Amino acid sequence: MTRRVAELEAELEAASRLLKTYKAMLFGSACEKARIVLDGQGSLDLGDLSAVRAAPPGNDDPMPRAAKPRARRNIGALPKHLPRLVHVIEPDSTQCACCQGGMHKIGEDVSEALDIVPAILRVIATVRPKYACRACEGGIVQAPAPRRMIEGGMATTSLIAWIVTQRFAWYLPVYRQAQMLAGHGLQIDRSTLTRWLKCAAWWLEGLYDLQLRAIHSHPRIHVDETRMPVIGGGNGKVRIDQFWAHGTDDRPWNGPAPPAVCYVHARSRSHRTISEQLGRYQGVLQVDGYTAYKGFEEPNRSSGAIRLAFCLAHLRRRFVDLHKSTRSPITAQIIALLGRIYRIEAEIRGTSAEHRLFTRQERSKPVMEELKALLDDTLLRVSRTSELAGHIRYAQGHWRGLNLFLDDGRVEVDNNMIERQMRPIGIGRRNSLFAGNEGGADTWAVLASLLQTAKLNGLDPFTWLNDVLARMVSGEVLNNDLDQLLAWNWRAAEPTAMRLAA
């Protein structure tokens, strides 16, 4: 009986810690979420703790941590590409008060202030005159009607591009956009706006497929998944589907792969689902510790061309959460060792893959070996049913993938790149509650992928999308030439295009 009571108390304590963690995630203030977990722990580039107190380097780590980058603001230096409206204010009189002679200009003071012209709704009337000959009975001459994105529709390409951008780049649901249009005297039903979104996705589906193939053409990609509520089955009930995210970004080592992401809607988050999405992909797959990815390491797998690189941030997060409740010296030591890895990464970010590999072999590898010895020794001394033992077994089970960054300078230490691209999906999901149906989820995946990639490449999403749709609808760019419309190519081909202001 006493043993049963102890077991129940242990279960209650574990549940209480879990509830406290969820409450902190949902209701905790930003300072609480980013509070210091260890004294002397520096500011690390992590998804869970983005701002912790700076500390001097330890005696065993002589290199100082990277300096905080200077904030990029437009204070006192407004962008030069913005149009200027010059308003000259002259004095009431330019005659000298003493001799009444004319005064000449000796200088001027110029001050700039940022202004805005709100969106203007207007009607474009396209007139096509008809001509006929009075002297004969020849045919009537009339210019052909320009192609429209929606034939016979009332919306121009620019209006649809604006609706799409507000929805999938800035997360404004269509019902709010309908309310905004109503303020201008336009009563447009939400279902009409939804059809416009679907039409835009139809036009852009080929570009989306090309972007996904471009991502899979690189030898290292990031993959993650998140839930997506969908109304399905015809019964009005909400089921939970999945959005898988495939991404690339070689900027940390100046590699060839541009920053890009593609979301793929699927019913399941199983190993079979991600295998079908990857097809015959060969290369490094940077992922978290989810079991669906472990199938790529099975010995009986026909294609052994995929190597898994696991995420140190996920491992660290486990011990951080445990340390918050236990304040164990073991978890503190583990977090400190992982902190040393991240300080080294901060120093070599932006250097070549060769330099990153050399530095990791020289400085990071001994730290990982020390961490492995600590984990193995600790597991022998703690209860196998404890939460700490579970986290250590997780590390041991993923150890090869967690160390892959030591043998490849192109590989990152974590999967934060793709996790950051899941935030727009989470914001849109919170604002819209669900995707509507399977078609709505597919539309969401196509449009969000292209607009988020445009933002990653420093483009204004509306400017890019408006130009892409206009060129596709007009026939200027055909299916065989879609490569030039990809966000990273479009910017190179259009050097005068407006980019997202720094």
Secondary structure, DSSP 8 states (H G I E B T S, - for coil): -HHHHHHHHHHHHHHHHHHHHHHHHHH--HHHHT--SSTT------SS----------TT--S-----------TT---TTS---------S--B-TTT--B---------------------------EE--SSS----EE------SSTT-S--HHHHHHHHHHHHTS---HHHHHHHHHTTT----HHHHHHHHHHHHHHHHHHHHHHHHHHHTSSEEEEEEEEEEEE-TTS--EEEEEEEEEEE--GGGT-S--SEEEEEEES--SHHHHHHHHTT--EEEE--S-HHHHGGG-TT-S---EEEE--HHHHHHHHHHHHHHH--HHHHHHHHHHHHHHHHHHHHTTS-HHHHHHHIIIIIHHHHHHHHHHHHHHHHHS-TTSHHHHHHHHHHHTHHHHTGGGT-TTS-SS-HHHHHTTHHHHHHHHHHSS-SSHHHHHHHHHHHHHHHHHHHTTB-HHHHHHHHHHHHHTTSS-GGGGGGGSHHHHHHH-TTS-B---
